[in-house]
Amino acid sequence: MKTTNGIVDALVIGAGPAGVLVSTLLHRLGHRVQVVEQNHFPRFSIGESLLPQCMAFLAQADMLAAVSRQGYQFKNGAAFAKTGEYEAFDFTDKFSDGPGTTFQVPRAPFDQVLAQEAQRQGVLIRFGQRVESISRDQGISQVQVTDKDGNVDTIAARFVLDASGFGRVLPRLLGLEVPSDFPARKSVMTHIEDGIDDPAYDRHKILITVHPQHADVWFWLIPFSNGRCSVGVVGEVEFFKGYHCDDEQLLRQLIGEAGSLATLLRHARFDTPCRSHTGYAANVSRLFGEGFALLGNAGEFLDPVFSSGVTIAMKSATLAAEALDRQLRGEDVDWQAVYADPLKQGVDTFREFVTAWYDGRLQHVIFSRNKNPEIRRMISAVLAGYAWDESNPYVKEPGRLSTLAELCREHP
């Protein structure tokens, strides 16, 4: 076993969007940062549809140009389909200030582009490093990591930021995991050569399709710039128990039940193995503690329906970078006030929208033909990721969705 020379100001676990963003921001502020990532890039990850709010976070770390020159699929909104109904939101027509467009990105190359840009800016990223243990003494954390050959290293850090996503390294090592209050859901997904020839199909938007017989079961279709798509289905675990087949057969069969989606994908070629993920909603007892903080999915993951995961991850990175910069410069920092509470505000907004989607309230709002244009712009802003803009009444008081849904029921 060897010990890395010196003490880093911040050790970041994970080189996904949250990890590279927080490490780059801290490096630009003059702090000594090191990132450890268990995998080697590129590696598969789900969550390909970004929200416009992400563009502001990338610009903050001077990473937007590197992303923009990749030729990713342009995205300007979200479309929703239900038997006989279709509704599209244009994110440039929204209540909140900020970018109104973004990209649909295959995550393997996208995450690699971000990591390479962080390295170009001077961030040290060590790939193939698995975190095994953490201890803290006299204000310094000792983090033990191993590589694929079993070599052990110990990294000393003043602060540890866990951006390990679904790996949830510190929640596991520190006993912080608690059950989510969301029902256990399963997703089945793959990438396909979509073969879409419908001239009315809008590749500039993610398409969310509701199952004709089960309103809480839905499909995503995320187009890429090369004639391919990410496609997946989400439902409660109990729903899938009625199907006795492998993941590809299951996904094909459910798409076949989905009416307009089946027609749209009638020429699709399934050329990539399907994957499934069960019980992905997660929570923790706390987001920070002595010498550590949890970012993005390492802290809490809600649901993929509104593509909020990367946005929450990036928001947590910007908040954590600001708080830790102040702390490393000698200030007394109230992490609850400057990190956990502000992050929770937006997460709670997304949580209300996710809950309202599954219990039907938000579907009534989305498919209502009698929308007030200003309220529509407020809903569009949240769907675009602006879940921290308290000037938006549906961010300041997310519970207002219930009243809106009731009005939509009475005047569809």
KAWO-V243357 format. One record per backbone hydrogen bond with DSSP energy under -1.0 kcal/mol. NH is the residue of the N-H (numbers start at 1). CO is the residue of the C=O. If there is no record, write none. Layout:
nh: {NH NH}
co: {CO CO}
This chain:
nh: {2 4 8 9 10 11 12 13 14 20 21 22 23 24 25 26 27 28 29 30 31 34 35 36 37 50 53 54 55 57 58 59 60 61 62 63 67 68 69 70 73 75 76 78 79 80 81 82 85 87 89 91 93 95 102 104 105 110 111 112 113 114 115 116 117 118 119 120 121 122 123 126 128 129 130 132 133 135 137 140 141 142 143 144 145 146 147 150 153 154 155 157 158 160 161 162 163 167 168 172 173 174 176 178 186 187 188 189 190 192 193 194 201 205 206 207 208 209 210 211 217 218 219 220 221 222 224 229 230 231 232 233 234 235 237 240 242 243 250 251 252 253 254 255 256 258 261 263 264 265 266 268 269 271 275 277 279 282 285 289 292 293 294 295 298 299 300 301 307 312 313 314 315 316 317 318 319 320 321 322 323 324 325 326 327 328 329 330 331 335 338 339 340 341 343 344 345 346 347 348 349 350 351 352 353 354 355 356 357 358 359 362 364 365 366 367 369 376 377 378 379 380 381 382 383 384 385 386 387 390 392 395 396 397 400 401 402 404 405 406 407 408 409 410 411}
co: {152 154 156 32 32 159 34 161 36 16 17 18 19 20 21 22 23 24 25 27 26 10 124 12 126 103 384 51 52 53 54 55 56 57 59 58 63 64 65 67 104 102 204 89 206 87 208 85 82 80 78 76 90 377 75 73 48 106 107 108 109 110 111 112 113 114 115 116 117 119 118 35 39 37 146 144 144 142 140 137 157 135 155 133 153 130 151 147 145 2 143 141 8 291 11 293 13 164 165 168 169 170 171 283 235 277 233 275 231 229 269 227 198 202 77 221 79 219 81 217 214 234 209 232 207 230 228 192 222 190 220 188 218 186 184 236 239 240 246 247 248 249 250 251 252 255 258 259 260 261 263 265 193 269 189 187 185 301 176 292 289 160 287 162 295 296 296 282 304 308 309 310 311 312 313 314 315 316 317 318 319 320 321 322 323 324 325 327 326 333 334 335 335 336 339 340 341 342 343 344 345 346 347 348 349 350 351 352 353 354 355 356 360 361 362 363 412 372 373 374 375 376 377 378 379 380 382 381 385 388 389 392 392 393 397 398 399 400 401 402 403 404 405 406 407}
